[in-house]
């Protein structure tokens, strides 16, 4: 799979998928933005990411999105060895002009102790994005290309009906392997874990 070759095209598409807000926020700095600029942005409920200095904005996650992230984090926590740890919505600094906030990651426990603000790509063993209407294009195309280029070994894309698993091979992601809701995904990376993707969004008690 040649996801890494689609970097420019994927992110142009993603830039168009920005959900408007009711109020206008004046942001410090000007394009191309840097990570230092982001540190001065207001806490206005939006998620700000950077691709080569271009700003990507996502609104606060929807309730089903939050449910999926919370449940998957609990599953990963249950199966994790003592040396690895799942975390949600961490800061990932790739370069001065490339900055992402994955929905969920798995990192070495030692890296959690060593990092106060931002993780480096070398810290990330797994990056997970839960697809929502405002992030669909970037999660399906742009994020896999960016994470592969950064050298992140495994990327999971969560959609309501399935889990898509991408594995890094010689600088690009192979796959994805697809696990539909209703079947158990038996996975070995970043460690052995098993779950039904449908359980991530199923109502409680259903």
C-alpha positions, 0 to 999 in steps of 0.5 A: 500500500502506498499511503505515504505517497498521497501526503499532499493530496490527502491533506488538501482534502482534509483541510476542506473538512472543517466544521464551522463554529458559532463564534469566531476565535482570533488565533495568534500567529499566522500561516505557516503555523508552528508548534510554538504558535499552537501553545499560545492558542486559546482553550476554546473546545476545538482540537488544533493540529498542524500539517506542514504549517497548515492548521487543521481544526476539529470540534469537540468529539461527539458522544458516540466518539467519546464512548468508543475512545473510552471503551477502547482505552479500557480494553487496551488497559486490561490487556496491556503489559506493565511496560506499555500504557494506553493514553487518550488525546496526547500531543504528538510533535513530529516536526516544528510544523507537524503536530497531531492529537491522536484519539488514542495511543499506546506508549512505553510506560517509561515515556509517560514518566519522561514526557511532560507535554509532547510525545515524539513519533518514536514513543508511539507504538500504536495510534488510533483515530475514531472516525467522525463526520468532521474528520472522515477524510483525514482519518481515512487518507491523510492520517495514515500517510502522516503516521506512516511517514513518522514511522509509527508501527501500527495505526487503527481506524475505528468506524461504527461498523469496523476496525481497520488495522494498518501495519508499517512495512518499509515506510508505508502501511500495509493493509488495512486488515478489516474486522467487522462488528460482530466478530472478534479481532485477535491482534498481536500488536502492539501486544495481544488483545482481543475485542469485538469492534461493535462493542465500542459503540453498542449501548450499555446493557445491549 
